[in-house]
Amino acid sequence: MLYRLGRYSARRPWVVIGAWLVLAALVVAASGAFGKKLEESFGAPGVDSQHATELLVAAGADQAGLTAQVVVTPLEAEGRLDSPALRAAVLRIRSAAAELPHVLSVSDPVVSPDGRVGQLRLQYPVLGELEPSDLEALKSLTAVESPLRVELGGDLFYAFEEGQPGLGEAFGLIAAMVILLLAFGSIVAMGLPVGMAVFGLALAVSSLSLVTHLIDLPSWAPVLGSMIGLGVGIDYALIIVTRHREYLARGLEVHDSVGRAIATAGRSVLFAGGTVVIAILGLVVAGVPFMTAGGIAISLIVLTMVLTSLTLLPAFLGLAGHWINRLRVRRVRPVPGMGWQRWAGHVSRHAAAYAISATVVLLALAAPVLALRVGTPDEGVLPVQRTERRAYDLVAEGFGAGSNGPLVIAIDISHDPGVVQPLYEAVKADPGIASVAPPSVNTTAGVATMVAVPTTGPQDEATMTTVKRLRAEVFPSVPADAHVGGQTATVADVGAKVNDRLPWFIGAVILLSVVLLTVVFRSVVVPLKAALMNLLSIGASFGVMVMVFQWGWGAGLIGLESTLPILPFIPMFMFAVVFGLSMDYEVFLLSRIREEYLRTGDNTASTIHGITTTGRVITSAALIMIAVFVSFSLADDPTAKMFGLGLATAVLIDATIVRLILVPALMKLLGKANWWLPGVTSRAGDRSSGHR
């Protein structure tokens, strides 16, 4: 079927290209006319912070929405905010802030004990009622002529601030073109994978605003989807173009060569893409809506890349004909040389030593995972060039670190309005609380609210301990039906829920992937071995993240100025993406080994042949992904840094230690047991594959 699909696309290229262009035009036009805005959401049903938000929304309380803070300090070194002139300047800024769109209220100025730092808190409605333009309007306050230095921070930046658009993708494309030129030596062969990836990515990302009519997609999905989609799109096209050029070098006619490339390499792309989609859709198990929606968006992008690789790419290969090898910049043999063969043979001859050594290295890299700590990276980890960082530092200096992460406590007083004052006193007396604002009581709605400032910063583990103590000890001691909300508590709650579901998620993804690979390779041992090796490489990448982000080893190389905990949802998301991408290389390599084994029945020779024929292409594909992911690790946003470094590390480990050492070593040690499948299924598989 794949052979016929590839051959048809090559023989009727303009039909296929025209169909894709019409589809792209329809999607872009519909997106522009009917597209719906992607949502910025972060929460989980059933957790305590969500109950707090629901109480606040039901009561119409302002605290249900987002906040921003305006922090001021005198430009003059000796200035104090209690002077008449500077007090008037603060009030002018307050008036300007109150006139901004969607601002519900602005607090009275709060001045630090030394008179050097002032703070205004702006209250906005819930996220769904806001636009990115609200953040731009807030930034206009820094342009007001004043004797004060004005810095900004708060939830609004967390929701809408974005890095420099397109820098990561541009860096990745440039790196991909250089790597492909070195791998293929031809401008035409280089241009096709890049062109396919860019077209598929643009089409898939454009469609997301239409998909939001079916499910609310998070606004960060296109960014992460672009990171992954660009990498897999170029890789998938690279695999197919490489096989096509090999067939042409053997003397096959162009259309037949394209058909065979899609039937062989395309089959690997189909199952590799399916594995990525399965792994990412496994996020449904988390029970966190924004993660599920993000997984659906990324899966749609990966699926689009698979479809363009199997249909649009062969159409262009058919058009290119033998021009695929023209416009050379360097001569590269379509059939790999002897270097990879010598390496694979060397590893096979010393299989036990290499298997043990590689496993020890992976376990050593994974060991720091035992110290992994999830938490909320605060604005104190941003570069000092960012206004949020400068505002954070001023607030911490003037009021204490806890002022950057206040806790919003919502109390249900419908049954006992008299509980508010005892609860206020109990919260105020807690050792982890620095101060508590006077309660706001809405007797009509039956809800009271109070804002508590912890003694420690948002990302400190002690803050999480305070939140847990309030819920487990302080509230029941009153007793009061109270819930802790706010960004700090919300992130902690999401992290706890993700950690609870993580074992189920890992089990589901591994099980589905093993079943899929069992169908592909007609073996039980190969899929189980692949899953185990992928777990080792993922653990190693997590260990590197702990070393860099928590311990600070080499943090300056990616622009980190301080250590920080790992965001709670990163481990699960990283596992889904990395497991899927790792299976990509596993499928590409083992498909070649399986083909040769069915032809010769020699396990060792088949393994050497697989390494020889895929070594260059897997290395090129890995270098492309690493370049794309590393570019994201250089962004200002700590979340992008975590994803970028984690993914780049995982791909590097997978393409070197795992694919070039562990796979050939274990394939040699296990021998024919690699291809064992119980009973009738194995014999049927051999017959259907033509193996004798």
Beta strands, then each sheet from edge to edge (+ up, - down):
strand 1: 67-74
strand 2: 105-106
strand 3: 110-111
strand 4: 118-123
strand 5: 148-154
strand 6: 407-412
strand 7: 433-436
strand 8: 440-442
strand 9: 447-454
strand 10: 482-485
sheet 1: 2+ 4- 1+ 5-
sheet 2: 2+ 4- 3+
sheet 3: 7+ 9- 6+ 10-
sheet 4: 7+ 9- 8+
end
